[in-house]
Amino acid sequence: MILAGDIGGTKTILALFDWKDERVEPVRERTFASADFKSLEEVIDEFLKPPEPPAPAPTEDEPAIEAAESPPPAQEEPTIIDAACFGVAGPIIENRCKTTNLPWVVDGTALATYLKVGQVRLLNDLEATAYGLLVLRPDEFVVLNAGAARPVQPAAAMALIAAGTGLGEAILYGDGAAYHPMPSEGGHASFAPTSDLEIDLLRHLRSSYLHVSYERVLSGAGLHAIYEFLRDTKRNEPTWLAERIKVGDPAAVIAEVGLAGQSELCQQALDMFASIYGAEAGNLALKALALNGLYVGGGIAPKLIPKLKDGTFMRAFSAKGRYKTLLNSIPVRVIMNPKTALLGAASVAARLRHPQAA
């Protein structure tokens, strides 16, 4: 059995797979609130506890007291882990990570000792998503741009950008036979405005942050920051909306209200978010020369499909002067499977156990 995990700032997903040669469904899977635990080891310990056997139900012919005195069912055998891999939100250096949005240190060597396995591999969360991208089915994407009908070049690159709790980026380079994901921390590169309004947004954010990265804008907190900037600039926030944002998840409320057309302010925030998202996706596509596709992952994009498909994202994506035609030729797709990083970690764990596994 292999253990795979997707370790994020908000939630941690763990799963057991009997993965041998190709993608399979997990044998067991569970999601935890990351902030409820002090370490990944604590989460794993909770996950690997055998489930409590159900108490036998009393029948009309057998009173409850007699059922309670009957021998208990046999306990489930402890799970034996052969290999493990975890996608972690943060930079992986020498198989060790100090997580970006959690007070955790995740150490692959320590985890291998804890799990009693030969090796535990840590991946950057976007690197794990990139591995997962390679095992997804065509129906697990939404197309934003079909791209040019050029022959697929096995050596051409693909790229991945994903906004959620934070912003991640990765590149997949081809060697002519297979793709190899390459992690990055590109989400923490400096935000570059492309309009006068975005310049004003940067000035607004610089009053709070010494360094304004793309993650400060392209994330759940970033959508809220854009909204607050527009609110303070335009001063047209209705009282009912202020109350909803105060008691709910601000980004979720802004997205829901904006997509429903119930607030001009939320619609403007979504317009600005989608435009900046498209512009940075275009930057990444140029840097990687991602002729075989730019993929949009993370938890936000699937919830904003109507906004991403209305042209705002792609106009900003291709607005690169002389390279507009090239960028319009690149396929752009949104990943709809929320477990892509988990699948990627599982595929790598399978290779650790069986080097020939896919």
Long-range contacts (C-beta under 8 A, 24 or more apart in sequence): 1-27, 1-79, 1-80, 1-81, 1-82, 2-81, 2-82, 2-83, 2-84, 2-85, 2-346, 2-349, 2-350, 2-352, 2-353, 3-44, 3-81, 3-83, 3-84, 3-85, 3-115, 3-349, 4-84, 4-85, 4-86, 4-342, 4-343, 4-345, 4-346, 4-349, 5-40, 5-44, 5-84, 5-85, 5-86, 5-87, 5-342, 5-345, 6-86, 6-87, 6-125, 6-128, 6-339, 6-341, 6-342, 6-345, 7-34, 7-40, 7-86, 7-87, 7-88, 7-89, 7-99, 7-102, 7-104, 7-106, 7-125, 8-34, 8-89, 8-101, 8-125, 8-164, 8-165, 9-34, 9-89, 9-99, 9-100, 9-101, 9-102, 9-165, 9-166, 10-34, 10-35, 10-101, 10-164, 10-165, 12-37, 12-40, 12-43, 13-339, 13-342, 14-43, 14-44, 14-47, 15-342, 15-346, 16-79, 17-346, 17-349, 17-350, 19-346, 19-347, 19-349, 19-350, 19-357, 20-350, 20-354, 20-357, 21-354, 21-356, 21-357, 21-358, 22-135, 22-358, 23-135, 23-343, 23-347, 23-358, 26-342, 26-346, 29-342, 34-102, 34-104, 35-102, 38-104, 39-104, 39-105, 40-86, 40-104, 40-106, 40-111, 41-110, 41-111, 41-114, 44-111, 44-114, 44-115, 48-78, 48-79, 50-75, 50-76, 50-77, 50-78, 50-79, 51-76, 81-115, 81-116, 81-117, 82-117, 82-353, 83-117, 83-118, 83-119, 83-120, 83-349, 83-350, 83-352, 83-353, 84-111, 84-112, 84-115, 84-117, 84-120, 84-121, 84-349, 84-352, 85-120, 85-121, 85-122, 85-123, 85-128, 85-345, 85-346, 85-348, 85-349, 85-352, 86-111, 86-120, 86-121, 86-122, 86-123, 86-128, 86-345, 87-123, 87-124, 87-125, 87-127, 87-128, 87-129, 87-341, 87-342, 87-344, 87-345, 88-122, 88-123, 88-124, 88-125, 89-124, 89-125, 89-165, 89-166, 89-168, 90-124, 90-125, 91-124, 91-183, 91-185, 92-122, 92-123, 92-124, 92-127, 92-183, 95-120, 95-121, 95-122, 96-122, 97-122, 97-124, 100-166, 101-165, 101-166, 118-352, 119-352, 121-348, 121-349, 121-352, 123-183, 123-344, 123-345, 123-348, 124-168, 124-170, 124-183, 124-184, 124-185, 125-168, 125-341, 126-160, 126-162, 126-168, 126-169, 126-170, 126-183, 126-184, 126-297, 126-341, 127-170, 127-181, 127-182, 127-183, 127-344, 128-341, 128-342, 128-344, 128-345, 128-348, 129-160, 129-162, 129-168, 129-170, 129-297, 129-335, 129-340, 129-341, 129-344, 130-160, 130-170, 130-172, 130-179, 130-181, 130-182, 130-344, 131-181, 131-343, 131-344, 131-345, 131-347, 131-348, 132-337, 132-339, 132-340, 132-341, 132-342, 132-343, 132-344, 132-345, 132-347, 133-158, 133-160, 133-172, 133-295, 133-297, 133-335, 133-340, 133-344, 134-172, 134-179, 134-344, 134-347, 135-343, 135-344, 135-347, 135-358, 136-335, 136-337, 136-340, 136-343, 140-335, 140-336, 140-337, 140-340, 141-295, 141-333, 141-334, 141-335, 141-336, 142-302, 142-305, 142-309, 142-333, 142-334, 142-336, 143-331, 143-332, 143-333, 143-334, 144-296, 144-308, 144-309, 144-313, 144-314, 144-332, 144-333, 144-334, 145-314, 145-317, 145-328, 145-330, 145-331, 145-332, 146-331, 147-293, 147-328, 147-329, 147-330, 147-331, 147-332, 148-328, 148-329, 148-330, 150-291, 150-329, 152-292, 153-291, 153-292, 156-289, 156-290, 156-291, 156-292, 157-288, 157-289, 157-290, 157-291, 157-292, 158-288, 158-290, 158-292, 158-293, 158-294, 158-295, 159-284, 159-285, 159-287, 159-288, 159-290, 159-293, 159-294, 159-295, 160-294, 160-295, 160-296, 160-297, 161-277, 161-280, 161-281, 161-284, 161-294, 161-295, 161-296, 161-297, 161-298, 162-296, 162-297, 162-298, 162-301, 162-335, 163-218, 163-219, 163-220, 163-222, 163-277, 163-298, 163-299, 163-300, 163-301, 164-219, 164-220, 164-298, 164-299, 164-300, 165-219, 165-220, 165-299, 166-215, 166-219, 167-213, 167-214, 167-215, 167-218, 167-219, 167-222, 167-298, 168-297, 168-298, 169-284, 171-284, 171-287, 171-288, 171-290, 173-288, 174-292, 181-344, 186-214, 186-284, 187-213, 187-214, 187-215, 187-218, 188-213, 188-214, 188-215, 189-213, 189-214, 190-214, 191-216, 191-217, 191-276, 192-279, 192-283, 194-275, 194-276, 194-279, 194-316, 194-319, 195-275, 197-272, 198-272, 198-276, 200-229, 200-233, 201-226, 201-229, 201-272, 204-229, 204-232, 204-233, 205-229, 214-276, 214-280, 217-273, 217-276, 218-273, 218-276, 218-277, 218-280, 219-300, 220-249, 220-250, 220-251, 220-252, 220-299, 220-300, 221-251, 222-273, 223-250, 223-251, 223-254, 223-255, 223-269, 223-270, 223-273, 223-300, 224-250, 224-251, 224-254, 226-269, 226-272, 226-273, 226-276, 227-254, 227-265, 227-266, 227-269, 230-265, 230-268, 230-269, 230-272, 231-265, 234-265, 234-268, 236-264, 236-265, 237-265, 238-263, 238-265, 241-265, 241-266, 251-300, 252-303, 255-300, 255-303, 255-304, 258-307, 259-304, 259-306, 259-307, 270-304, 270-307, 271-307, 271-312, 273-304, 274-304, 274-307, 274-308, 274-310, 274-312, 274-313, 274-316, 275-312, 275-313, 275-315, 275-316, 276-316, 277-301, 277-308, 277-313, 277-316, 278-312, 278-313, 278-314, 278-315, 278-316, 278-317, 279-316, 279-317, 279-319, 281-313, 281-317, 281-332, 282-316, 282-317, 282-318, 282-319, 282-320, 282-327, 285-317, 285-327, 285-330, 286-320, 286-323, 286-327, 290-330, 291-329, 291-330, 292-331, 293-330, 293-331, 293-332, 293-333, 294-330, 294-331, 294-332, 294-333, 295-332, 295-333, 295-334, 295-335, 296-332, 296-333, 296-334, 296-335, 297-334, 297-335, 297-340, 299-338, 301-334, 301-335, 302-334, 302-335, 302-336, 302-338, 305-334, 308-334
